Structure formats: C-alpha cells, structure tokens
Amino acid sequence: MRPFWRSFWASIFAYIVLSILIIVFINILIFSIGGSLSTKKPLSVKENSYLKMKLDFSIKERSGLVSSNDIFNPVMRNYSIKDVTNAIDKAKDDDKIKGIVLDLENLSIGMTNLHVLRNKLTEFKSSGKFIISFAEYYSLGTYYLASVSDQVYLYPEGMIDFRGLSSEIMFFKNAIDKFGVDVQIIRGTGNTYKSAVEPFMYDKMSEENRTQIKSILTTLWNNLNDDIRNDRNISLEKINEIADSVYTYNAIGCLKHKLIDDMLYEDELDSIIKSKINLEQESEISSVTFKKYLEKFGVKKELNTLSKKSNIAVIYAEGEIRSGKSEEGVMGSQTIVKAINKAKNDTAIKAVVLRVNSPGGSSLASDVIWRALELTKKEKPVVVSMGGVAASGGYYISCGADRIFASTNTITGSIGVFGVIPTFGRMLNEKLGVTFDRVETNPHSAMSMFNPLDEFELNIYQKAVDEIYDTFVSRVANGRQSLEVNDVHKIAKGRVWTAEKALDHELIDEIGTINDAISYAAKEASVKESNIKILELPKKENDQFLEIISELDIDVKSKNQNELSKLLHKLNNQLESSSNSISSKDRYQTLMPFEFLIK
C-alpha cells in the first residue's frame, strides 16, 4: 500500500502547486495588461478638429459589458444612448470641434434610439457646426440618420437600399405537422390580434395580424419620411415614388433623385472638410474618433448605490419578462422587484421612473412586477417611459403608473394572453416507435408533454387564460382611470398600437423622451430641475476581467454571421420563448410576437 499513498500524496501536492502557479500566472497577466492600459495616451483634441463618427458599436438603453459565446469576440461593450448624446452635447460646445463626419457603414440601434440620436444631431447642427456623411453603401436606417447632414456623399459605385419597410414572419405549422408534433393553442376569448401563436396555427398571417402590422409599418415609414422630407426637401409623394421604383439601386439614381448631394471617393473627402473648416488645402486636418471622444466625455459613471445625492430612481425594465433573476435579454421579476423595493424604501428617492423596453412574457412575472409598482405608488410618484417596445407584459407593468410617456416610434398595447402546449407523443411513436402508458390516481393527474389535453383539460386551460385576460383588462382600466373595462376590451384583443394611436386610445398620456419623464417625475416630487440626481437600477455588476479584455480592443470578426446562422438564431429565440409557456410558473404568456428593426 505504501507506493499507492506515496503516489496519491505526490499527485495532490502536484495539483496544489499547479493551481497556485496558474493563479499567479493569471494575476501577472492581469496586472501586466492593466499596467499597459494605464499608460494609454490621454485623448488630445487639437484646434480645428472634426469628429469622425463611426457607429460600429451597439447602442442600448444602458452601457456595460456583455460576454459573448463567440470565441472571436468574447466580450461586447454596449454604450447607452445617453452616453452617445452626452458626447454630442460636449462636442457641440467644444470650440476645438468644428463638425462631424458621419461614417455609417454599420449601425446597431433600435428605432426609438435612432430617432433620439437624429434629433441630437439636429441640435448639434443648429449650433452652426457642420455635419457631412459619406458611405460606400447606405441601408435605410443609416440613410435616415445621414439625411440630417448638410451634405450626403456616396461612393460612385455605391447605392442606397431605399425600398420601404417590411416585416416577415416564420410559420412552423407545416414543419411541426411533418414531424408529428401536436401543438394546442389557448388564447384569451376574443384575442384575435394576439398573433404570437399564429406560427404554430397557420401557414400565413391572419387578416387581423396583417392589418395591425400594415398599420404599424405605415406609421413608422411615415415618421421616417417626415424627417427625411424636412432635411432633404423632397415631397412625401416623391419619396414613395423613389422607393416604389427602386431608383436608388445605383449612385447615379441617388443623385438624380436628390437623396445625395454628390458622388465622390473617400480620398476626396479631405478637401471638402478643409473647406468647411476654412483651412488651406495644403494644411493638415485633425480628426478625433467618436468612440474615444465618447469614452472621454460621454460615459458617466452610474450611481447604483443608495446615496443622499440621488433623488430620482430610473429603473431599467428590459427584455422578455420571466420569473427569477434577470440575465442578458431577459427581465427577471425577482431582479426588477428588488430594484423597485430599493427605490421605494430609500427616503432620499422622491420619485421612480420605470424605463420599459419589453415585448412582454410571463403573465405571472408581469403581475408580480405590477404589484411592486402599485405599492411604490402609495409612497412616491411612479412614471413610465416607454422605449422601442412596451407591449403585452411590457404594457401590463406600465399601465398602473401615475403617468405614461411613450417615444415617437414606440410599439405598445398587445393586451392579451395565450398559452402554447406542445406534445411529442405522436412524433416519438411515428418516428421512433416509442409508446407511452400511464397509471393515475385521478383522471387528470398525468397531463404531460407526451399526450394531448382532452376536452375537459383544454377547457380548464381556456378558463385560466380568460381569467388572466380579464385581470389584465381590469388592471388597465384601474390604471387608466379614464377608461372602463369595456373600453379597454374594445382596444385590447391582443392588438398592437403605435404611440400615436395609443395616445388616441388613452393607453398613454404623452409622447416624449425619457428626459421628459424624468422632468415630470421630479416636478411631481417637488425636486428642482437643476437638482435632479439619478440613481440607476438594477445595480450592474461589472466583471473586472471582462473590463480588461474589452480594453484590449481586439478587432476580430467572426466568420459565422451569415444569413443561415442569423435565421437559426431567430428560430431558436422564437422556439425558446414559446417553450417557456409550458413551465409551471410561466405557463401563461402576455407576449408580443415580433419586433421592428431598421437596418
């Protein structure tokens, strides 16, 4: 036995030594990287500089680091729309910055924040400083932003993808039939516009869904065109003619129809910038990358600890709503309620602003969040600011607020409930020969994913869904005191509304920005505008190792982001959302089925 124990203890010792060496190595690596980062040259802005505004990063509601499953890009840094607008405000007042050159090859931003960014650039331009844009290619989204410029330039062989807006939905009905999967759908009675379940029911859109999507797209398209018309001096009729005829498939067409001011090569841009700054052509010009300027002047450290300095709490409620804790892309009721209670119980906080950007999700989790806000309302004002989408469960958690602000392009409403119950017994039997048998103490004790619900069981589920829908409608009626239950039902039925229509139907109080909501909350709480101090919740835990990796600024692009991988990712997300409906806690869903992105 002696040799065994000698080998055993030797192995343990070697393992301990190796572990210590690995830890020491990691710490040396971290300190080495940290030391190199600390010696970075500070940003220096020279006289007669311009900002080269390349928006090749993600713009979200809040800034922060996100770990990625992509081994080529393990860490992504998000910047908040507030960071970006802060930087533009600073540049507007910076005497050394004479203008902005927009470089808009890529753009990752929601429609609401795109509108906010464009308005901020309009403010910058009103100061007398120039904005010009250049691209080899403009998507609809990048062109919408570029159209704010004094001059828009395009590469001679480039184009503008200016063809209007569309929405395409995948339908799985034929596929699941072929696989032998049975899906039983339960919608709230009368919820004919609640279309999240349609991919499992039909092979194309229902007329109700087609109607609501058409209405939303038309409103969003008109909103975009109003801004383009004003800055490019093109009539709405002409804009639609350009889109209908696809005149912009080449640069010549773009110039002829006045969407651009000239065609030029990138190396010709310097002379135009020099003339804008009133420099001799032989002089050198200085540019500052917008990302560096943003990090220096735009990013403000979040206050996320209780402090006497804070008097208004802004709680970010983002992502699909589920029970439990929040994670990337998911709003966990446990996390949000904790944040709400923190704001409610802090006597220094005089009002709460809930920033909602959510398509909905679990009806139970939505109600848990709603209840926490109702209790907070008894203590201090609660104001909601809607982002790009605040629909279904996103509207559920909003409806009780003292006042609701929606952004110009907000999608909201979708007051409805559904449940999706897939069963796999037939598929397993037909494809693999697997059969099931069961023993029950009671007639319905074995409801499972391997056998369809019988008529009695379906009726039970239908009653549950209808009761949740009635509760949802009553929550809205109680929160929107000008509406009766019958009034709410007429505009509910799962239908989605734009901000303009939601205002007409009294589902919101005002169209405005998050800053408008904060100002209103401060006024209600008797806090002076000049004395507003924001506490941002939920608290964000910044991973120091992720911070270090992100500072390395590794620019390696994954080769896997082709159209097929994007399609599979979209399919996985939709199936994952639907699968949540069969979990015990989050069985019933108040979810909007689609999102509107502009690229």
Secondary structure, DSSP 4 states (H G I P E B T S, - for coil): -HHHHHHHHHHHHHHHHHHHHHHHHHHHHHHHHHHHHHTPPPP-PPTTEEEEEE--SEEESS-EEEE-S-TTS-EEEEEEHHHHHHHHHHHHH-TTEEEEEEE-S--B--HHHHHHHHHHHHHHHHTT-EEEEEEEEE-HHHHHHHTTSSEEEEEEEEEE------------HHHHHHHT-EEEEEE-TT-TT-GGGHHHH-SS--HHHHHHHHHHHHHHHHHHHHHHHHHHT--HHHHHHHHHHTGGGSHHHHHHTTSSSEE--GGGHHHHHHHHHT--TTS--EEEEHHHHIIIII------S--TT--EEEEEEESEEESS--BTTEEEHHHHHHHHHHHHH-TT--EEEEEEEE-EEEHHHHHHHHHHHHHHHTTS-EEEEEEEEEETHHHHTTTTSSEEEE-TT-EEE----EEEEEE-HHHHHHHH--------SSTTTT--TTS---HHHHHHHHHHHHHHHHHHHHHHHHHSTT--HHHHHHH-TT-EEEHHHHHHTTS-SEE--HHHHHHHHHHHTT--GGG--EEEESPP---HHHHHHHHT------TT-SHHHHHHHHHHHHHHHHHGGGSSSS-SEEE--------
